[in-house]
Amino acid sequence: MSKAALKEQMAVLDKIDLSILKLLQQNARITVKELSEKVHLSTSPVHERVRRMEQNGVIKQYVTLVNAAKVGKGLMVICYVSLRQHSKNAGDKFIKSIIEMNEVLECLTISGEFDFMLKVVAENMDDYYHFHINKLSQVENVGNVQSVFVMGIIKQTHQLVF
């Protein structure tokens, strides 16, 4: 994608918009009143700015981050997957299958030896084995799967820095 096309896709955000985004990333439950006080604007313009960023897709959604281990999903696995065939139709079928799998938290298309990188959570090794053998490996056109088991998390954030 050219720089011009990329700039066209980017939303126009000023310093106040970026401050609002930073505050929302820190606490998505912050009220418009609290946001207003922190960015030194009245509530109406702040509300309008948030609404505009939601409509423009800058703010994709509001979420609650859950500690996976505390809800019985203590094993995290990074799966590198390559497909046997590389057509649009084959890729679309794989993606549709992956979207339906609750164990998969993230699916990224990547360059290099593999086509996709999956972030998968499971209760334990037996649970992951069941996922790998009975779900992931059963998807049409899956060629090679390489699993890397996460030993510890050093940094994990959802916050973008502007």
Sequence and secondary structure as in RCSB ss.txt:
>XXXX:A:sequence
MSKAALKEQMAVLDKIDLSILKLLQQNARITVKELSEKVHLSTSPVHERVRRMEQNGVIKQYVTLVNAAKVGKGL
MVICYVSLRQHSKNAGDKFIKSIIEMNEVLECLTISGEFDFMLKVVAENMDDYYHFHINKLSQVENVGNVQSVFV
MGIIKQTHQLVF
>XXXX:A:secstr
  HHHHHHHS    HHHHHHHHHHHH TT  HHHHHHHHTS HHHHHHHHHHHHHTTSS        GGGGT  E
EEEEEEEES   HHHHHHHHHHHHT TTEEEEEE  SS SEEEEEEESSHHHHHHHHHHTGGGSTTEEEEEEEE 
   S        
